[in-house]
Amino acid sequence: MIYELRIYHAMPGRLPALLLRFQNHTLRILEKHGIRQAGFWTTLIGESNQQLTYMLTWDSMAERQERWNAFLADPEWIAISTETEKDGQLVQNISNELLVPTAFSSVK
């Protein structure tokens, strides 16, 4: 199993709009492409409270490439992304890491 850690650093004041996009649109489109989530979080205490952190799970790198590329090319996603950013960009930058569990991890 591969876990993908994604941290979206929202533009100042734009985290609420980013959360609404995920809640109302993105999750459904991810599910349509068979992309599985392990969880979503906002930062309570930390470097910035303008972050959305989430994890996705993959069986292999090949699965990730196929499903993620299909998601990014989905006309519905492209339209939603454009529409939700008509008042300005939502995300300043994205941190992304692909992780594999250690032999002693409670998560496999």
N, C-alpha and C positions, 0 to 999 in steps of 0.2 A: 504494500500500500504506500502511496505517495501522498503527502499532505502539502497543499499549496497555501502559504501564508501571504495574504494580500493586505496591505495597509494603504488606504486612500487618505491622503492629506488634502482636506477640503480647502477651497478658497475661503478667505475670511468671511464668516457669516453665512456660508453656503452649505454647511453640514445638514441643516434641516431639509433642504431641497434634495440633497444627495440621498438621505435616508428615505424620503418619500419615493424617490425614483426606484430604489431597491425594493421597497415594500410594495409599491403599486405596479411595478413593471418588470424590473430586472430578474427577480426571483422566478417569476413565471416563465420568462424566456430561457433562463438557465435550465430550469426543469424540463422544458420542451426539448432541450438538447442533451438531456441525460446527465447534466452536471450536478453533482451532489455536494451539498454544503455540510460542513461539520459545525458551523456556528458563526454568529455575527456579534460584534462587540463595539461599543463606543468606550472612550477613555474616561474613567472616573477621576483617577489621579495619575498623572504622568507628564510627559513632555508637552503634550498638546491635547486639548479637549476638542479639537477640530479634526479628529481622525475617525474613520470607520475601518475596523480591523475584521477580517473574516478569513475562514479556512475552507478550502475545497478538498475533496478526496478523489483520488484517481487510482485505478488499478495499474496503470503503466504510463510511461511518457508518451507512447503512441496514442493511447486513449485521450490523454490530455490534449495533444496536438490536434487530433481530429475533431474533438468536441469543442474545444476553445475556438478553433478557426471557424467552425460552423456557426457558433454563437456570434463571433465578431462580424461575420458576413451576412447574418440574418437581416433581411430588410426591415422587419419589425423593430429590431434592436437599433438599427441605424436611424430609423425615424424617431423612436423614443429618445434616443440620445440627443439628436438634433433639437427636438421639441423642448426637452427639459433644460437645454442650455441656451434657449433663445434670449434669456435675460442675463446671460453670462456663464462663463465656464464654472463647473462645479468642483472639479478636482485640480489641485495645484500640481501634485505628482503622486506616483504610485510606487510603493516598495513591494517587491515580489520575491519570495523565496520558495524553493521546492525542498521539502524535508522528508527524510525517511526515518522511521522509528529505530531506536537503538534496540539491542537484544533485551535490555532490561526495562524497556518502556511499558507502561500499563496500556498504552495505545499501540496497537499493532497495524 
